[in-house]
Amino acid sequence: MNKKLIRMHEVLNRTGFCRAWIYKLIKQKRFPEPIKIGERAIAFIESEVDNWIDNLVNSARS
């Protein structure tokens, strides 16, 4: 299975949230954990972020 990585900027674009809010959700275990891809760089697995967004939409509509 191919896993595509997306950077924080793309996560911010997809969710509409600010960086601080994303980090708060991560700390609360309410958002997918990033993976370290460099000394000072992180990325997220695209499918995990997409699933998180889908779950958020589904829970808001039910």
C-alpha positions in Angstrom: 0.0 0.0 0.0 1.4 3.4 -1.0 1.3 6.0 1.7 1.6 9.6 0.6 3.0 12.1 3.0 1.7 15.7 3.3 3.3 18.5 5.1 1.7 20.8 7.7 0.9 23.5 5.1 -1.3 21.0 3.2 -3.0 19.9 6.5 -3.8 23.5 7.3 -5.3 24.0 3.8 -7.4 20.8 4.1 -8.7 21.4 7.6 -9.0 25.2 7.7 -7.5 25.1 11.2 -4.5 27.0 12.4 -1.2 25.4 13.3 -1.7 25.9 17.0 -5.1 24.1 16.9 -3.6 21.2 15.0 -0.9 20.8 17.6 -3.5 21.0 20.4 -5.6 18.2 18.8 -2.4 16.1 18.4 -1.5 16.6 22.0 -5.1 15.5 23.0 -4.8 12.4 20.7 -7.7 13.7 18.6 -5.7 14.2 15.4 -3.4 11.8 13.5 0.2 11.8 14.9 2.8 13.3 12.5 6.0 11.4 11.6 9.4 13.0 11.7 10.9 13.2 8.2 14.0 15.3 9.1 15.7 17.0 11.9 13.2 19.8 12.0 10.5 18.5 9.6 7.3 16.5 10.1 4.7 15.1 7.8 1.3 13.4 8.0 0.0 10.3 6.3 -2.5 11.6 3.8 -5.0 8.8 4.2 -5.0 9.3 8.0 -5.8 13.0 7.6 -8.5 12.3 5.0 -10.1 9.7 7.2 -10.0 12.1 10.2 -11.8 14.8 8.0 -14.4 12.2 6.8 -15.1 11.1 10.4 -15.5 14.8 11.5 -18.0 15.4 8.7 -19.9 12.2 9.4 -20.2 12.9 13.1 -21.3 16.5 12.5 -24.1 15.2 10.1 -25.4 12.4 12.3 
